[in-house]
Amino acid sequence: MKNKAKKILIPLTAAVMSVSLLGGCGAQNNTANNAGNTSKTTGKATYAFIAKDVQNPYMKKVYEGFETACNEVGASALYKGPEAATPEKQIEIINQLVAQKVTGIAIAANDADALQPALKEAMNSGISVISLDSAVNKDSRMTHIQQADPEKIGRGLIQAAYEMVGGKGGIAILSATAQATNQNLWIEWMKKELDENKTKYANTPLIKIAYGDDDPTKSTSETQALLTNPDVKVIIAPTTVGMLAAGKVLQDKKSDVKLTGLGLPSEMAPFIESGVCPWMYLWNPVDIGYLAGYSIDALANKKITGAVGDKLTAGKLGEKVVTAANDKGTEIMLGDPFKFDKSNIAEWKAIY
């Protein structure tokens, strides 16, 4: 068992990150003919995971956990996602899955509201629907899988940026898409941290929010544009795609601008080791997918309804409770984020 990663700066409850990252054996045939919400050929329930975009390495890690959970509960797993992170393409995929009569859909949304008609049709057809990572609105889901407390993430990232520049230097944010609900919620808490502590952050203003659309090329060009402003001294990238792109730009340019955010240890290790990114945070993406797999199965089998107070046993993650979400819907919390720096990145980069 690996040592625990360091926790985020603001006070957190005790938690241990799971490192039993069980890889899947590949997605099931995406053209399987499903009827009556079970496969004609196997009789199994079929649970589909819709990624923000199909090539995103973070999404692939989430699916690993999702598929593992599906295997454990005796269900088939599907991996779906658009080539580009747009809600329109996700809607097409949802409609295809409704026609296939899958048993459940777990989606990392590219837009909180645009998917509502398609997801409501899915639920009206008897398909269990949850969101994870990036939520759809409360009327478009039965519950949401929340990776970590959004307030702790947002405030913690601002606190990290402040510390990295010694309280002197402007902050820029490199987000994913402008419609990403998780990104926007974290940014909202970042702004609150700044607004509620104006004296502390008097010399570390938020200068710009840029959007890389979780696309490596656009994230690279947006980072390059941010560097043309000499007042920017630290970049916060609350997206793994943005983190990697920004890290490469800063390292290639030998920039003094610092980087923090949410990144995969395997991708960000070189930048942490070089000092480009003094430290960053993340949760276990495999565990997010794993929790989603058990949650969609519990909903499909009527073990829970998604109401506040519902409880389920999520395999190796143990008992989880459905709680109230900020949008007046419900959510199931994975746990607290962890801090990765030079002291622990070597052991974690081989894990995920």
HELIX and SHEET records of a PDB file:
HELIX    1   1 PRO A   57  VAL A   73  1                                  17    
HELIX    2   2 PRO A   87  GLN A  100  1                                  14    
HELIX    3   3 GLN A  116  ASN A  124  1                                   9    
HELIX    4   4 LYS A  138  SER A  140  5                                   3    
HELIX    5   5 PRO A  150  MET A  164  1                                  15    
HELIX    6   6 THR A  181  GLU A  196  1                                  16    
HELIX    7   7 PRO A  216  LEU A  226  1                                  11    
HELIX    8   8 THR A  240  ASP A  252  1                                  13    
HELIX    9   9 PRO A  265  SER A  274  1                                  10    
HELIX   10  10 PRO A  285  ALA A  300  1                                  16    
HELIX   11  11 GLY A  315  LEU A  317  5                                   3    
HELIX   12  12 ILE A  345  TRP A  348  1                                   4    
SHEET    1   A 3 LYS A   6  LYS A   7  0                                        
SHEET    2   A 3 PHE A 338  ASP A 341 -1                                        
SHEET    3   A 3 TRP A 279  LEU A 282 -1                                        
SHEET    1   B 2 ASN A  34  ALA A  35  0                                        
SHEET    2   B 2 THR A  38  SER A  39 -1                                        
SHEET    1   C 8 SER A  76  LYS A  80  0                                        
SHEET    2   C 8 THR A  46  ILE A  50  1                                        
SHEET    3   C 8 GLY A 104  ILE A 107  1                                        
SHEET    4   C 8 SER A 128  LEU A 132  1                                        
SHEET    5   C 8 THR A 143  GLN A 146  1                                        
SHEET    6   C 8 THR A 330  MET A 333  1                                        
SHEET    7   C 8 GLU A 319  ALA A 324 -1                                        
SHEET    8   C 8 LYS A 311  THR A 313 -1                                        
SHEET    1   D 4 LEU A 206  TYR A 211  0                                        
SHEET    2   D 4 GLY A 170  SER A 175  1                                        
SHEET    3   D 4 VAL A 232  ALA A 237  1                                        
SHEET    4   D 4 LYS A 258  GLY A 261  1                                        
END                                                                             
